[in-house]
Amino acid sequence: MQAISPVRVSKDVVVGGPAPVLIMGPCVIESEKHALRMGRIVARQARAIGWPVVFKASFDKANRTSHTSFRGSGLEEGLRILALVKSDTGLPVTTDVHDAHQVAQVAEVVDLLQVPALLCRQTDLVEACARTGRAVSIKKGQFLAPWDCTSLVAKFRAVPTPRGAAEHRLILIERGTSFGYNTLVSDFRALPIMRALGVPVIFDGTHSVQAPGGNGTTSGGSGHFAPPLMRAALAVGCEGIFMETHDDPPHALSDGPNVVPTRELTALLKDLKAIHRAIGRPRPPAPRAY
């Protein structure tokens, strides 16, 4: 079992520091106006709870169920809007990248690069992210066992440390495991197993309740289960919580069934803070001989 190496995302955000980190925002950039509104909501919630927060939104949802679904604003416009949210709120920002050729350009704007779950084994993409020197989060694929993350970590760390960077900065994100058709389940053994690799682990509560393709041409989900899963994850032990949130879920352009409505954020964050205050962040259990 390795000690967890904290990852600095920005001046004020350290994953693996004293307080859990929240990664929050809408699934996709719907418009400049909406992104700014959501950024301000996230910033206000961050001040209220006193935890470090990273704003999240995707410039392109490249893995939508249907070709007719809304994908986002695109790379150029998306980065412009993310930079605007960052400037307006003072929050660090993150977004996902889907191709190695996007990485360098995206890294110029965002503080945390995200490798999507379905692309977590794409060697060129992972290596391109590692070469930037930016903090990087890799989502564990729905098709992987938690111990398979050993290879993801090794692949990332095998890239030479970029010039000027003291060390690689890697975070793993757990987002559930495929369990039959259109269903994901959360096995909370994954959290201590992944943390034992020596990297901070964040639990993605909203994507863990997704039903991929469950509504035919769109993904479904059971967003009402996301809050209890987040509370459980913090009790089991992790370095932060990933949650997508929206001010009008029925009209969200992506993943509306899974998000936490903004009106419910205050109560949920109070619960999470109470759990953290009560138990702290448990250490991964050491392997036991029977």
C-alpha positions in Angstrom: 0.0 0.0 0.0 1.5 3.3 -1.1 0.9 6.7 0.6 -1.4 8.9 -1.4 0.5 11.7 -3.2 -1.5 14.9 -3.1 -2.1 16.6 -6.5 -2.1 20.4 -6.8 -4.6 21.5 -9.4 -4.3 25.2 -8.8 -3.0 27.6 -6.1 -6.0 26.9 -3.9 -7.0 23.3 -4.9 -5.1 20.3 -3.7 -6.6 16.9 -4.2 -5.5 14.8 -1.2 -5.1 17.9 1.0 -7.0 18.6 4.3 -10.4 19.0 2.7 -12.2 16.9 0.0 -12.3 18.5 -3.4 -15.5 19.0 -5.3 -15.6 18.9 -9.1 -19.0 20.5 -10.1 -20.8 21.9 -13.0 -23.1 21.0 -15.9 -22.5 18.0 -18.1 -22.0 20.1 -21.2 -21.4 23.8 -22.1 -24.9 24.7 -23.3 -24.2 28.4 -23.9 -21.9 31.2 -22.6 -24.8 32.6 -20.5 -25.6 29.2 -18.9 -22.0 28.4 -18.2 -21.5 31.7 -16.5 -24.6 31.3 -14.4 -23.6 27.7 -13.4 -20.1 28.9 -12.6 -21.4 31.5 -10.2 -23.7 29.0 -8.5 -20.8 26.6 -8.1 -18.5 29.4 -6.8 -21.2 30.4 -4.3 -21.6 26.8 -3.0 -17.8 26.5 -2.7 -17.7 29.6 -0.5 -20.6 28.3 1.6 -19.0 24.8 2.3 -15.4 26.1 2.5 -14.1 23.2 0.3 -11.9 23.6 -2.8 -13.9 23.4 -6.0 -13.1 22.9 -9.7 -15.7 23.9 -12.2 -16.5 21.2 -14.8 -18.2 21.4 -18.2 -17.6 19.6 -21.5 -17.0 21.4 -24.8 -17.9 18.3 -26.7 -19.8 15.2 -25.7 -18.2 12.9 -28.2 -19.8 9.7 -27.0 -23.5 10.6 -27.1 -25.9 7.7 -27.6 -27.4 9.2 -30.8 -25.9 11.3 -33.6 -28.8 13.7 -33.2 -28.0 14.6 -29.6 -26.5 17.9 -28.6 -22.8 17.6 -28.4 -21.7 21.0 -27.2 -20.1 24.2 -28.3 -17.0 22.7 -29.9 -13.3 23.1 -29.0 -12.6 26.8 -29.9 -15.8 28.2 -28.5 -15.8 25.9 -25.5 -12.3 26.9 -24.4 -13.2 30.6 -24.8 -16.2 30.0 -22.5 -14.2 28.0 -20.0 -11.6 30.8 -19.9 -14.4 33.3 -19.3 -15.9 31.2 -16.4 -12.4 30.9 -14.9 -11.9 34.7 -15.1 -15.4 35.5 -13.8 -15.5 33.2 -10.8 -11.8 32.7 -10.0 -12.4 28.9 -10.0 -10.0 26.4 -11.7 -11.7 24.6 -14.5 -11.7 21.1 -16.0 -13.0 19.5 -19.2 -12.6 16.2 -21.0 -10.4 15.6 -24.0 -11.1 12.9 -26.6 -8.1 13.0 -28.9 -4.4 13.4 -28.4 -4.3 16.3 -30.9 -6.7 18.3 -28.6 -4.6 18.0 -25.5 -1.9 20.7 -25.9 -4.5 23.3 -26.8 -6.9 22.4 -24.0 -4.0 22.4 -21.5 -3.4 26.0 -22.2 -6.7 26.9 -20.7 -7.8 24.3 -18.2 -6.2 23.5 -14.8 -7.2 19.8 -14.9 -7.4 17.6 -18.0 -10.0 14.8 -17.9 -9.6 11.5 -19.7 -13.1 10.0 -20.2 -13.9 6.5 -18.9 -14.5 5.0 -22.3 -11.0 6.3 -23.4 -9.0 5.5 -20.3 -6.9 2.8 -22.1 -6.1 5.0 -25.1 -2.3 5.1 -24.8 -1.7 8.1 -27.1 -4.3 10.1 -25.2 -3.0 9.2 -21.8 0.6 9.9 -22.8 -0.3 13.2 -24.4 -2.0 14.3 -21.2 1.0 13.3 -19.1 3.4 15.2 -21.3 1.6 18.5 -20.6 2.6 18.6 -17.0 -1.0 19.6 -16.1 -2.9 17.8 -13.4 -4.8 14.9 -15.0 -7.9 12.9 -14.0 -8.5 9.5 -15.6 -11.9 8.0 -15.1 -11.9 4.3 -14.6 -13.7 2.6 -17.4 -17.0 1.0 -16.7 -15.5 -2.2 -18.1 -12.5 -2.3 -15.8 -11.9 -3.9 -12.4 -10.5 -1.4 -9.9 -7.2 -3.3 -9.8 -6.9 -2.8 -13.6 -6.1 0.8 -12.7 -2.6 -0.4 -11.9 -1.8 -0.3 -15.6 -3.4 3.1 -16.1 -1.2 4.6 -13.4 1.9 2.8 -14.8 1.2 4.0 -18.3 0.8 7.6 -17.1 3.9 7.5 -15.0 6.1 5.9 -17.7 6.0 9.2 -19.6 9.1 11.3 -18.7 8.3 14.1 -16.3 7.9 17.3 -18.4 10.5 20.0 -18.1 9.8 22.3 -15.2 7.4 19.8 -13.5 8.5 18.3 -10.2 6.4 15.2 -10.7 3.4 13.7 -12.6 0.0 14.8 -11.2 -2.6 12.0 -11.5 -6.0 11.6 -10.1 -8.3 8.6 -10.6 -12.1 8.9 -10.8 -14.4 6.0 -10.0 -17.8 6.2 -11.8 -19.4 2.7 -11.4 -19.1 -0.6 -13.2 -21.2 -2.1 -16.0 -23.6 -4.7 -14.6 -25.7 -6.1 -17.4 -27.5 -4.1 -20.0 -28.0 -0.3 -19.5 -27.0 -0.6 -15.8 -24.1 0.5 -13.6 -23.4 -0.4 -10.0 -21.0 1.1 -7.5 -18.7 -1.4 -5.7 -17.2 0.7 -2.9 -14.3 -1.8 -2.6 -13.0 0.1 -5.6 -12.2 3.2 -3.6 -9.6 1.7 -1.2 -8.2 -0.6 -3.9 -7.6 2.4 -6.2 -6.3 4.6 -3.4 -3.8 1.9 -2.5 -2.1 2.7 -5.8 -0.8 5.9 -4.2 -3.0 8.3 -6.2 -6.0 10.4 -5.0 -9.4 9.0 -5.9 -12.5 11.0 -6.5 -16.0 9.4 -6.6 -18.3 10.4 -9.5 -21.8 10.1 -8.0 -23.8 11.4 -10.9 -22.3 9.2 -13.7 -22.5 6.2 -11.3 -26.3 6.3 -11.5 -26.4 6.7 -15.3 -28.2 4.1 -17.5 -26.2 4.2 -20.7 -28.5 4.1 -23.6 -31.3 3.3 -21.2 -33.8 5.6 -22.9 -33.3 4.3 -26.4 -31.7 7.2 -28.2 -30.5 8.8 -25.0 -29.0 7.7 -21.7 -31.3 7.5 -18.7 -30.5 7.4 -15.0 -31.6 7.6 -11.4 -30.3 10.9 -10.2 -32.1 10.5 -6.8 -29.6 7.8 -6.0 -26.6 10.0 -6.5 -26.6 11.8 -3.1 -26.7 8.6 -1.0 -23.9 7.2 -3.1 -21.8 10.3 -2.6 -22.4 10.2 1.2 -21.4 6.5 1.2 -18.2 7.2 -0.8 -17.1 9.9 1.5 -17.6 7.6 4.5 -15.7 4.8 2.8 -12.8 7.2 2.0 -11.9 9.3 -1.1 -10.3 12.6 -1.8 -13.3 14.3 -3.4 -16.6 14.1 -5.1 -17.5 14.7 -8.7 -21.1 15.8 -9.3 -22.8 17.3 -12.3 -25.4 19.8 -11.4 -28.0 21.8 -13.4 -30.5 24.6 -12.6 -33.2 23.0 -14.8 -32.6 19.3 -15.1 -35.7 18.4 -17.2 -34.4 20.8 -19.9 -30.6 19.9 -19.6 -29.1 19.2 -23.0 -27.1 16.2 -21.6 -27.5 13.8 -18.7 -30.4 15.6 -17.2 -31.7 12.4 -15.5 -28.5 12.0 -13.4 -27.6 15.5 -12.3 -28.1 17.0 -8.8 -30.5 19.9 -9.1 -28.9 23.2 -8.0 -31.7 23.7 -5.5 -30.6 20.5 -3.7 -26.9 21.4 -3.5 -26.9 23.2 -0.1 -28.5 20.3 1.8 -26.3 17.7 0.1 -23.1 19.6 0.7 -24.0 20.1 4.4 -24.4 16.3 4.7 -21.0 15.7 3.0 -19.3 18.2 5.3 -20.9 16.6 8.4 -19.6 13.1 7.3 -16.1 14.4 6.7 -16.1 16.3 10.0 -17.2 13.1 11.8 -14.8 10.6 10.3 -12.2 12.4 8.3 -10.7 10.6 5.3 -10.0 6.9 6.1 -6.8 5.3 5.1 -7.0 2.4 2.5 -7.0 -0.9 4.5 -3.8 -2.9 4.2 -4.0 -6.3 2.5 -4.9 -9.0 5.0 -3.7 -12.6 5.1 -6.4 -15.1 6.0 
